[in-house]
Amino acid sequence: MMIQRLLLLPLAAAALLLSGCGKKDTQYVTTIVQTAADGLNLQAVTDLATKVKTAEEFEKKLNEKGNQINNLDLDEDSKVDYIKVTEINQDGQHGFSLTTELSAEENEEQELCVIQFEQGADKQVTVQTHGNSHIYGNNHYYHHRTSMTDVLLWSYLISAHRPYYSPWGYNRYPSYYSSYSPRSSAAYNNHHKAQPYAKNIQSSTKPAVQKPIKSPNFNKTASKIKAPLKNPTASQKSFQKRNPSKTLSSRKGFGSKSSSSRYGSSSSSRSRSSFGGGK
């Protein structure tokens, strides 16, 4: 027994030495985890959709700097992207598709989300916002159920009118609009976390409406997006590989400190990806 113990001691020491060497050689990588999804808070969008009276007013409020709802900068030109509103009115279903144009080039328009209003038998209205899968990841929903009288848009939606289709786009803006720079991600997120809708509007991975609406813009994807995406298409991945986001930064080294950018900061970890999970 004594001989066995003596033989085991050198082996244990060697194991400790190798373990120590492994820790010493560990290379830590820190990567910013902010994505394009952090530029448009869908709870704020859902809340705003209950407080405006027309589609045109909805578009105006979405893009007003003072409302602090739109902080998107998909092409990273240091200007917040203008959001277009397309009204959807099909087979008794009502809603909106939100898109943005990244350039004057054809096929450079990106759908951001789809908002739907559905009336139940109890005269309650479900307001649901479905985030675009490329930006927010798969199955990303926010919803709120409330009285018809609390949805100021409802009377507009069910009235006889010509559905609104935004006439604006890239470098074609209404006279009241002026471009502005994005806020820091930390300031933007902190603002929305402090609002009542952060608790009142629920998230889910399944639709809260009975008949999900089909967006006329469902196939609109822009390839030239620099901001990190949760679920990019092949063309978006290819473009981002050639044109990496300036909001991503990483430091490699032994026990390196956290890195940061204008979009926020992250803590050190062995390896963290900026493209996983939902918002």
Sine and cosine of phi, psi and omega as CSV:
sin_phi,cos_phi,sin_psi,cos_psi,sin_omega,cos_omega
0.00,0.00,-0.68,0.74,0.00,-1.00
-0.89,0.45,-0.64,0.76,-0.02,-1.00
-0.91,0.42,-0.64,0.77,0.01,-1.00
-0.89,0.46,-0.66,0.75,0.00,-1.00
-0.90,0.44,-0.67,0.75,-0.01,-1.00
-0.90,0.43,-0.58,0.81,0.02,-1.00
-0.95,0.33,-0.52,0.85,-0.03,-1.00
-0.97,0.25,-0.47,0.88,-0.05,-1.00
-0.85,0.52,-0.76,0.64,0.03,-1.00
-0.87,0.49,-0.59,0.81,0.01,-1.00
-0.91,0.41,-0.66,0.75,0.02,-1.00
-0.91,0.43,-0.65,0.76,0.01,-1.00
-0.90,0.44,-0.66,0.75,0.01,-1.00
-0.90,0.44,-0.63,0.78,0.01,-1.00
-0.90,0.44,-0.67,0.74,0.03,-1.00
-0.90,0.44,-0.64,0.76,-0.01,-1.00
-0.90,0.43,-0.70,0.71,0.02,-1.00
-0.91,0.42,-0.63,0.77,0.03,-1.00
-0.89,0.46,-0.67,0.74,0.02,-1.00
-0.90,0.43,-0.65,0.76,0.01,-1.00
-0.90,0.43,-0.62,0.78,0.00,-1.00
-0.89,0.46,-0.67,0.74,0.00,-1.00
-0.92,0.40,-0.63,0.78,-0.04,-1.00
-0.91,0.41,-0.52,0.85,-0.05,-1.00
-1.00,-0.02,-0.03,1.00,-0.02,-1.00
-0.88,0.47,0.74,-0.67,0.00,-1.00
-0.96,-0.29,0.86,-0.51,-0.03,-1.00
-1.00,-0.09,0.64,-0.76,0.01,-1.00
-0.82,-0.57,0.77,-0.63,0.05,-1.00
-0.90,-0.44,0.77,-0.63,-0.02,-1.00
-0.76,-0.64,0.67,-0.75,0.06,-1.00
-0.89,0.45,0.72,-0.69,-0.09,-1.00
-0.96,-0.27,0.07,1.00,0.04,-1.00
-0.93,0.36,0.62,-0.79,0.01,-1.00
-0.78,-0.63,0.03,-1.00,0.02,-1.00
-0.85,0.53,-0.50,0.86,-0.02,-1.00
-0.87,0.49,-0.41,0.91,-0.01,-1.00
-0.97,0.24,-0.03,1.00,-0.01,-1.00
-1.00,-0.09,-0.15,0.99,0.03,-1.00
-0.59,-0.81,0.98,-0.22,-0.03,-1.00
-0.97,0.25,0.90,-0.43,-0.10,-0.99
-0.96,0.27,-0.38,0.92,0.12,-0.99
-0.92,0.39,-0.65,0.76,0.03,-1.00
-0.91,0.41,-0.63,0.78,0.03,-1.00
-0.89,0.45,-0.71,0.70,0.00,-1.00
-0.88,0.47,-0.69,0.73,0.02,-1.00
-0.90,0.45,-0.70,0.72,0.00,-1.00
-0.89,0.46,-0.58,0.82,-0.03,-1.00
-0.89,0.45,-0.30,0.95,0.03,-1.00
-1.00,-0.08,-0.12,0.99,-0.16,-0.99
-0.92,-0.39,-0.06,1.00,0.03,-1.00
-0.96,-0.27,0.28,-0.96,-0.10,-0.99
-0.96,-0.29,-0.30,0.95,0.02,-1.00
-0.61,-0.79,0.26,-0.97,0.04,-1.00
-0.91,0.43,-0.64,0.77,-0.01,-1.00
-0.90,0.43,-0.63,0.77,0.05,-1.00
-0.92,0.40,-0.59,0.80,0.03,-1.00
-0.86,0.52,-0.73,0.68,0.02,-1.00
-0.88,0.47,-0.67,0.74,-0.01,-1.00
-0.89,0.46,-0.72,0.70,-0.03,-1.00
-0.93,0.38,-0.57,0.82,0.03,-1.00
-0.87,0.50,-0.58,0.81,-0.14,-0.99
-0.99,-0.16,-0.01,1.00,0.02,-1.00
-0.97,0.24,0.79,-0.61,-0.03,-1.00
-0.85,0.53,-0.66,0.75,-0.07,-1.00
-0.90,0.44,-0.38,0.92,-0.01,-1.00
-0.98,0.19,-0.28,0.96,0.09,-1.00
0.83,0.56,0.57,0.82,0.02,-1.00
-0.99,-0.11,-0.72,0.69,-0.05,-1.00
-1.00,-0.08,0.88,-0.47,0.05,-1.00
-0.75,-0.66,0.40,0.92,-0.06,-1.00
-0.96,0.27,0.69,-0.72,0.15,-0.99
-0.60,-0.80,0.95,0.30,-0.12,-0.99
-0.92,0.40,-0.58,0.81,-0.01,-1.00
-1.00,-0.06,0.02,1.00,0.07,-1.00
0.80,0.60,0.74,0.67,0.08,-1.00
-0.99,-0.16,0.23,0.97,0.00,-1.00
0.91,0.41,0.40,0.91,0.12,-0.99
-0.75,-0.66,0.72,-0.70,0.02,-1.00
-0.91,0.42,0.71,-0.70,-0.05,-1.00
-0.96,0.27,0.68,-0.73,0.03,-1.00
-0.96,0.28,0.74,-0.67,-0.02,-1.00
-0.99,-0.15,0.80,-0.60,0.04,-1.00
-0.99,-0.12,0.55,-0.84,0.03,-1.00
-0.91,-0.42,0.79,-0.62,0.11,-0.99
-0.89,-0.45,0.86,-0.52,0.00,-1.00
-0.98,0.18,0.63,-0.78,0.02,-1.00
-0.89,-0.45,0.81,-0.58,0.02,-1.00
-0.61,-0.79,1.00,-0.10,-0.08,-1.00
-0.62,-0.78,0.81,-0.59,0.05,-1.00
0.79,0.61,0.68,0.73,0.03,-1.00
0.98,0.20,0.05,1.00,0.03,-1.00
-0.99,-0.16,0.58,-0.81,-0.08,-1.00
-0.76,-0.65,0.62,-0.79,0.04,-1.00
0.02,-1.00,-0.21,-0.98,-0.01,-1.00
-0.62,-0.78,0.52,-0.86,0.18,-0.98
-0.92,-0.39,0.76,-0.65,0.04,-1.00
-0.96,-0.27,0.77,-0.64,0.01,-1.00
-0.70,-0.71,0.20,-0.98,0.13,-0.99
-0.61,-0.79,0.58,-0.82,0.04,-1.00
-0.98,-0.20,0.79,-0.62,-0.05,-1.00
-1.00,-0.03,-0.30,0.95,0.04,-1.00
-0.30,-0.95,0.07,-1.00,0.02,-1.00
-0.99,0.17,-0.10,0.99,0.00,-1.00
-0.93,0.37,0.51,-0.86,0.06,-1.00
-0.92,0.38,0.56,-0.83,0.04,-1.00
0.92,0.38,0.39,0.92,0.09,-1.00
-0.92,-0.40,0.67,0.74,0.08,-1.00
-0.91,-0.41,0.73,-0.69,-0.08,-1.00
-0.88,-0.47,0.81,-0.59,0.12,-0.99
-0.97,0.26,0.64,-0.77,-0.06,-1.00
-0.97,-0.26,-0.71,0.70,-0.01,-1.00
-0.22,-0.98,0.21,-0.98,0.05,-1.00
-0.80,-0.59,0.76,-0.64,0.00,-1.00
-0.94,-0.34,0.71,-0.70,-0.03,-1.00
-0.77,-0.64,0.60,-0.80,0.06,-1.00
-0.88,-0.48,0.84,-0.55,-0.04,-1.00
-0.74,-0.67,0.83,-0.56,0.01,-1.00
-1.00,0.04,0.70,-0.71,0.05,-1.00
-0.99,-0.12,0.10,-0.99,0.00,-1.00
-0.90,0.43,-0.38,0.92,-0.03,-1.00
-1.00,0.00,0.25,0.97,-0.01,-1.00
0.90,0.43,0.34,0.94,0.14,-0.99
-1.00,-0.09,0.50,-0.87,0.01,-1.00
-0.90,-0.44,0.77,-0.64,0.12,-0.99
-1.00,-0.07,0.83,-0.56,0.07,-1.00
-0.96,-0.29,0.88,-0.47,-0.07,-1.00
-0.82,-0.58,0.68,-0.73,0.11,-0.99
-0.89,-0.46,0.82,-0.57,-0.01,-1.00
-0.94,-0.33,0.92,-0.39,-0.01,-1.00
-0.94,0.33,0.64,-0.77,0.04,-1.00
-0.86,0.51,0.71,-0.71,-0.11,-0.99
-0.91,0.42,-0.51,0.86,0.00,-1.00
-0.92,0.38,-0.57,0.82,-0.05,-1.00
-1.00,0.01,-0.73,0.69,-0.13,-0.99
-0.98,-0.21,-0.17,0.99,-0.09,-1.00
1.00,-0.09,0.12,-0.99,-0.05,-1.00
-0.96,0.28,0.57,-0.82,0.14,-0.99
0.82,0.57,0.84,0.54,-0.05,-1.00
-0.90,-0.44,0.96,-0.26,-0.09,-1.00
-0.81,-0.59,0.50,-0.86,0.23,-0.97
-0.75,-0.66,0.63,-0.77,-0.05,-1.00
-0.53,-0.85,0.39,-0.92,-0.02,-1.00
-0.53,-0.85,0.74,-0.68,0.01,-1.00
-0.92,-0.39,0.80,-0.60,-0.08,-1.00
-0.46,-0.89,0.09,-1.00,0.00,-1.00
-0.94,0.34,0.49,-0.87,0.04,-1.00
-0.84,0.55,-0.61,0.79,-0.05,-1.00
-0.92,0.39,-0.34,0.94,0.01,-1.00
-1.00,0.05,-0.16,0.99,0.05,-1.00
-0.97,-0.23,1.00,-0.07,-0.10,-1.00
-0.87,0.50,-0.45,0.89,-0.01,-1.00
-0.96,0.28,-0.31,0.95,-0.20,-0.98
-0.86,0.50,-0.72,0.70,-0.01,-1.00
-0.89,0.45,-0.57,0.82,0.06,-1.00
-0.91,0.40,-0.71,0.70,-0.08,-1.00
-0.88,0.47,-0.63,0.78,-0.08,-1.00
-1.00,-0.02,-0.05,1.00,0.03,-1.00
-0.99,0.15,0.32,-0.95,0.04,-1.00
-0.98,0.22,0.92,-0.40,0.00,-1.00
-0.35,-0.94,0.27,-0.96,0.06,-1.00
-0.99,0.14,0.85,-0.53,-0.02,-1.00
-0.81,0.58,0.63,-0.77,-0.06,-1.00
-0.98,0.18,0.74,-0.68,0.11,-0.99
-0.76,-0.65,0.89,-0.46,-0.11,-0.99
-0.84,0.55,0.78,-0.62,0.06,-1.00
-1.00,0.06,0.00,1.00,-0.11,-0.99
-0.99,-0.16,0.16,-0.99,0.00,-1.00
0.02,-1.00,-0.42,-0.91,-0.07,-1.00
-0.86,0.51,0.88,-0.48,-0.02,-1.00
0.86,0.51,0.36,0.93,0.12,-0.99
-0.76,-0.65,1.00,-0.05,-0.14,-0.99
-0.87,-0.49,0.45,-0.89,0.07,-1.00
-0.92,0.40,0.36,-0.93,-0.09,-1.00
-0.88,0.47,-0.49,0.87,-0.03,-1.00
-0.98,0.21,-0.19,0.98,-0.12,-0.99
-1.00,-0.09,0.63,-0.78,0.16,-0.99
-0.68,-0.74,0.66,-0.75,-0.05,-1.00
-0.93,0.38,0.38,-0.92,0.00,-1.00
-0.50,-0.86,0.31,-0.95,-0.05,-1.00
-0.99,0.12,0.51,-0.86,0.04,-1.00
-0.92,0.38,0.52,-0.85,0.14,-0.99
-0.98,0.21,0.23,-0.97,0.10,-1.00
-0.92,0.40,0.51,-0.86,-0.02,-1.00
-0.87,0.49,-0.61,0.79,-0.01,-1.00
-0.89,0.46,-0.72,0.69,0.00,-1.00
-0.90,0.43,-0.67,0.74,-0.01,-1.00
-0.89,0.45,-0.76,0.65,-0.03,-1.00
-0.91,0.41,-0.64,0.77,0.02,-1.00
-0.89,0.45,-0.62,0.79,0.03,-1.00
-0.86,0.50,-0.73,0.68,-0.08,-1.00
-0.97,0.25,-0.48,0.88,0.06,-1.00
-0.90,0.43,-0.44,0.90,-0.06,-1.00
-1.00,0.05,-0.08,1.00,-0.05,-1.00
-1.00,0.05,0.49,-0.87,-0.01,-1.00
-0.83,0.56,-0.58,0.82,-0.04,-1.00
-0.92,0.40,-0.27,0.96,0.05,-1.00
-0.88,0.47,-0.42,0.91,0.03,-1.00
-0.96,-0.29,-0.53,0.85,-0.11,-0.99
-0.98,0.20,-0.50,0.86,-0.04,-1.00
-0.99,-0.16,0.87,-0.50,-0.15,-0.99
-1.00,0.00,0.47,-0.88,0.08,-1.00
-0.97,-0.24,0.42,-0.91,0.05,-1.00
-0.37,-0.93,0.23,-0.97,0.04,-1.00
-0.97,-0.25,0.07,1.00,0.03,-1.00
-0.74,-0.67,0.44,-0.90,0.03,-1.00
-0.88,0.47,0.59,-0.81,0.06,-1.00
-0.99,-0.12,-0.09,1.00,0.02,-1.00
-0.99,-0.15,0.38,-0.92,-0.03,-1.00
-0.97,0.24,-0.63,0.77,-0.03,-1.00
-0.82,-0.58,1.00,-0.03,0.01,-1.00
-0.83,0.55,0.71,-0.70,-0.05,-1.00
-0.98,0.19,0.52,-0.86,0.06,-1.00
-0.99,-0.16,0.83,-0.56,-0.03,-1.00
-0.99,0.17,0.67,-0.74,0.09,-1.00
-0.94,0.33,-0.19,0.98,-0.02,-1.00
-0.95,-0.32,0.28,0.96,-0.12,-0.99
-0.86,0.50,-0.44,0.90,-0.05,-1.00
-0.99,-0.15,0.18,0.98,-0.01,-1.00
-1.00,0.06,0.95,-0.30,0.03,-1.00
-0.76,-0.65,0.76,-0.65,0.03,-1.00
-1.00,-0.07,0.74,-0.67,-0.01,-1.00
-0.98,0.20,-0.52,0.86,-0.17,-0.99
-1.00,-0.01,0.85,0.52,0.06,-1.00
-0.96,-0.27,0.84,-0.55,0.01,-1.00
-1.00,0.00,-0.57,0.82,-0.04,-1.00
-0.88,0.48,0.66,-0.75,-0.02,-1.00
-0.84,0.54,0.66,-0.75,-0.02,-1.00
-0.91,-0.41,0.46,-0.89,0.01,-1.00
-0.97,0.25,-0.58,0.82,-0.08,-1.00
-0.58,-0.82,0.92,0.38,-0.10,-0.99
-0.93,0.36,0.46,-0.89,0.10,-0.99
-0.97,0.24,0.12,-0.99,0.00,-1.00
-0.88,0.47,-0.66,0.75,-0.01,-1.00
-0.94,0.35,-0.58,0.82,0.05,-1.00
-0.93,0.37,-0.64,0.77,0.06,-1.00
-0.88,0.47,-0.69,0.72,-0.02,-1.00
-0.89,0.46,-0.69,0.73,0.00,-1.00
-0.91,0.41,-0.68,0.73,-0.04,-1.00
-0.93,0.38,-0.48,0.88,0.06,-1.00
-0.92,0.39,-0.62,0.79,0.01,-1.00
-0.99,0.15,-0.41,0.91,-0.05,-1.00
-0.74,-0.67,0.97,0.25,-0.08,-1.00
-0.88,0.47,0.54,-0.84,0.00,-1.00
-0.90,0.44,0.67,-0.74,0.04,-1.00
-0.98,0.20,-0.15,0.99,0.02,-1.00
-1.00,0.06,-0.17,0.99,0.05,-1.00
-1.00,-0.07,0.75,-0.66,0.09,-1.00
-0.59,-0.80,0.54,-0.84,0.02,-1.00
-0.59,-0.80,0.48,-0.88,0.06,-1.00
-0.79,-0.62,0.73,-0.68,0.01,-1.00
-0.91,-0.41,0.65,-0.76,0.01,-1.00
0.18,-0.98,-0.09,-1.00,-0.03,-1.00
-1.00,0.03,0.95,-0.31,0.00,-1.00
0.90,0.44,0.68,0.73,-0.06,-1.00
-0.92,0.40,0.41,-0.91,0.03,-1.00
-0.98,0.18,0.20,-0.98,-0.01,-1.00
-0.94,0.34,0.48,-0.88,0.03,-1.00
-0.95,-0.32,0.26,-0.97,-0.05,-1.00
-0.51,-0.86,0.20,-0.98,0.07,-1.00
-0.50,-0.87,-0.09,-1.00,-0.01,-1.00
-0.93,0.37,-0.19,0.98,0.01,-1.00
-1.00,-0.09,0.06,1.00,0.01,-1.00
0.81,-0.59,-0.25,-0.97,-0.02,-1.00
-0.61,-0.79,0.23,-0.97,0.03,-1.00
-0.70,-0.71,0.31,-0.95,-0.01,-1.00
-1.00,-0.05,0.30,-0.95,-0.03,-1.00
-0.93,0.38,0.57,-0.82,0.08,-1.00
-0.40,-0.92,0.24,-0.97,-0.01,-1.00
-0.89,0.46,-0.65,0.76,0.08,-1.00
-0.23,-0.97,0.82,-0.57,0.03,-1.00
-0.77,-0.64,0.70,-0.71,0.03,-1.00
-0.99,-0.12,0.52,-0.85,0.01,-1.00
-1.00,-0.10,0.14,0.99,-0.13,-0.99
-0.87,-0.49,0.23,0.97,-0.07,-1.00
-0.95,-0.32,0.35,-0.94,0.13,-0.99
0.98,0.18,0.17,-0.99,0.03,-1.00
-0.96,-0.27,0.23,-0.97,-0.04,-1.00
-0.99,0.15,0.00,0.00,0.00,0.00
